[in-house]
Amino acid sequence: MRPIRTFNVTPTLPASLAPLRQLAENIHWDWDVGTIDLFKRLDPELWASSRYNPILMLSTISQDRLQAVAEDGGFIAQMNHAMGRLEQYLKAQSWYDAHRANPTANECYAYFSMEFGLTTCLPVYSGGLGVLAGDHLKTASDLGLPLVGVGLLYQEGYFAQYLNADGWQQERYPINDFYNMPLTLERDSQGNELRISVDYPGRKVYARIWRVDVGRVPLYLLDTNIEPNAPHDQDICDRLYGGDIDMRIHQEMMLGIGGVRMLKALDRKPSAYHLNEGHSAFLALERIRMLMDDQNMSFIEAQQLAQATQLFTTHTPVPAGIDLFPPEKIFHYLGHYAARFGLSHEHFLGLGRENDADNDAPFSMAVLAIKMASFVNGVSKLHGAVSRTMFGGLWPDLPVDEVPITSITNGVHARSCVAKSTQQLYDRYLGAEWDSAGIDDALWNKVSAIPDEEIWRNHESCRSHLVVSVRDRMYKAVKERGGSHLEMERAQEVLDPSILTIGFARRFATYKRATLFLRDVERLRKIVENSLGRRVQFVIAGKAHPKDIPGKELIRNIIHFTRDEGLDRSIVFVPNYDIHVARWMVSGCDVWLNNPRRPREASGTSGMKAAMNGLPNLSVLDGWWDEADYVATGWPIGNGEDYDDQDYQDEVEANDLYELLETAVVPLFYERDGHGIPRGWVAKMKAAIRLNTPAFNTARMLQDYANLGYFAASDRGRQLVADDYAPAKALAQWQSELHQHWQQISIAEIGLSHDVDLQVNEPLQVTARVHLGHLQASDVSVEFYQGGVDVDGELRGGRATAMVYRGQDPDGSSRYNLNVAYGQSGLQGFSLRVLPKHEHLSSSYLPRLILWADPDHVRIVIGNIESAPGLAQVTA
Ligand SMILES: *Cc1c(COP(=O)(O)O)cnc(C)c1O
């Protein structure tokens, strides 16, 4: 029988427990171990069965239990303590207050991401990208940055993984019950749901707005699952990365365009927009349209202003990882923007093409994001270099090392990934600031003073906790799929809490090579079953994308292998990897293994989490590990070689892995002193803690984003809109003229005081005559570009120095000069180039115009040139 009406009946919270609800509603609890203890104490079983969801717990807990804790003085005291900590946290003086010079009133940075991994009970993330975005928000809150997150709220989130008896991954999509999650619906002043709409072909799609309180930072999530949207429009927020290419465009329109409209509806006026990956790049189109409509700007003016205040972080080291859409689909969905901008079909599509004139090229979200940003970064030093090559085509005339894509290495939020007992150990010996202290902070010297015994006993207890938790999860998984009693028994006997435990957990994409360690069965067996009793076990976890059949095959191969070889107690696959499982693993394993095909791992973050828990890493030199101290804090697999033959690479690197295990890892772990302490091992643990915690935490990362990105973008934006947008309009006018007249520039003559041979550091005077056509000397920078010449006769790794303008010749050409010298011997060379220059241009590379002297046409004059006294001498 269908009910006439349904009610959500919740327990009544006794007045004295009111702070519990406040604590539950701000997910600050996720990284406050004391508050987690409080929820656990409230009802340990319910805490686990609610998937660590205090909101759900408060709406399902028995009234009797609430009455009991309301009369428990100890509980009330612990609760009031937690509440005091939250209040203190929310109003504390912050890094931002101390470091931001002259902020505008209500400064605000909007951070757009397709996924956010904050805590286990908010399953709107798939993996590393989401967890990084979640850590970004948590740390912005810690530092007091005025940041707001923007994303989508998925009805089904990302899938839950389970394995059938054959080891084949199955997906389940639990429905998210938003009313029982740490979410608050945004309402207008009349108490109605606040709504926005986005134009899709032939219709509007509406969305409401949910807020997650992440400490002091709000995360706003759009939800299309409402009337009057048609069912297929309600489905836009159905699944993260679900559906076909049309669905992907629908989602990305809602994120980018809907996100901008949402911020407006919330009366937020961001001074900087940060695109975490290219999914949200349509936001640039909507911002331009709004500036055109509201401020009466031209397309170029609006585009300049939008670009000056946008930042883009790319996470993808391979072209296949980038969202590419067929041009006709982009035009179908977004053609109205082209009309509003007054752009032709091809000009509009060119915004998402590396080469504007290539009419067949697909539309790339990453290219759109880059063209619309004034700050672009990769997520590790190596990935920055890979990205400069990958996107170098956007600046075909620029040396690849100068391509304006920098890097800010990822980090992890320390209080979210370090085990509770370990945090308490650090708090005691290092002081509570360890979670954000910089690498030069004297606090790190105290790591050596932590007694080895304490570090080791604590770690052994983390390992025991891991083993117990894995057994429990395996048991439940077998039970749920109706496994036999024998299987359930075996599930409770996996792993040994006292032996060397190697952890491997990440998405099961083939390039991550989860099965590399299985390559030589006999050698692996000898390592695992070590005849001297120095045994080794592996804990493995990770999901394959539902459509990634080869990824799923890897999981099945592991399951079959361990069964066939009788190694299923020592090599264990833990189902349904999520934030919670990750936390056990990165604290309870002894070594963190990673063996991707370099350079496909843009950064990787789970190894950082492990390092902060004191785990040495054992990893291929890729992503973050390539820039870490991989000798002091772990072991490198290989030497950072690149291979063409993949099978050969697997062979070499698997061998290297076995050899490291046999000769380095296992001996060091089992070398104990009279007290049973592996002193050498603990030394490596301490080095990992001391060196990797400050280098790879998100406090450092967010400070980098603030100092290099948010502050500068906000200041640029503020300057451009001063005087009723006059500078923005002037910049746009200048850009138009620049593009119009650029072709008129020519480098006519170069004068040198010497001919061919020079001594190191010998002064060389250089002059140049340049025809600027309709442009002024103040519009350009003429640069001397000097460097070594390689075997192909090309200038490599050169350095540019601006020449000094010396006035105009009677024939109208502009004269420049400079004194230089070469600090290095060998075959050296130079060229001359011209780049645009304007006080409001955030970088001279943005117009993507550069003119190099043509060796075949420029006139060279030797000797007898006008000398340049008083010029600083430049040596390279
Ligand atoms: C940290 C984390 C990741 C990312 O790990 P990588 O090493 O970057 O692959 C993925 N999923 C979860 C649940 C995590 O906690």
The ligand as a Tripos MOL2 file, in Angstrom:
@<TRIPOS>MOLECULE
LIG
   15    15     1     0     0
SMALL
NO_CHARGES

@<TRIPOS>ATOM
      1 C1         44.8460    9.4020   -1.5160 C.3       1 LIG1
      2 C2         43.7720    8.6520   -2.1810 C.ar      1 LIG1
      3 C3         43.8320    8.4210   -3.5670 C.ar      1 LIG1
      4 C4         44.9640    8.9080   -4.4300 C.3       1 LIG1
      5 O1         46.1030    8.0960   -4.3260 O.3       1 LIG1
      6 P1         47.2030    8.0930   -5.4890 P.3       1 LIG1
      7 O2         48.4290    7.6380   -4.8500 O.co2     1 LIG1
      8 O3         47.3200    9.5230   -5.9420 O.co2     1 LIG1
      9 O4         46.7200    7.2050   -6.5560 O.co2     1 LIG1
     10 C5         42.7920    7.7120   -4.1480 C.ar      1 LIG1
     11 N1         41.7630    7.2510   -3.4310 N.ar      1 LIG1
     12 C6         41.6840    7.4540   -2.0980 C.ar      1 LIG1
     13 C7         40.5230    6.9120   -1.3500 C.3       1 LIG1
     14 C8         42.6830    8.1570   -1.4350 C.ar      1 LIG1
     15 O5         42.5740    8.3620   -0.1080 O.3       1 LIG1
@<TRIPOS>BOND
     1     1     2 1
     2     2     3 ar
     3     2    14 ar
     4     3     4 1
     5     3    10 ar
     6     4     5 1
     7     5     6 1
     8     6     7 2
     9     6     8 1
    10     6     9 1
    11    10    11 ar
    12    11    12 ar
    13    12    13 1
    14    12    14 ar
    15    14    15 1
@<TRIPOS>SUBSTRUCTURE
     1 LIG1         1 GROUP 0 **** ****
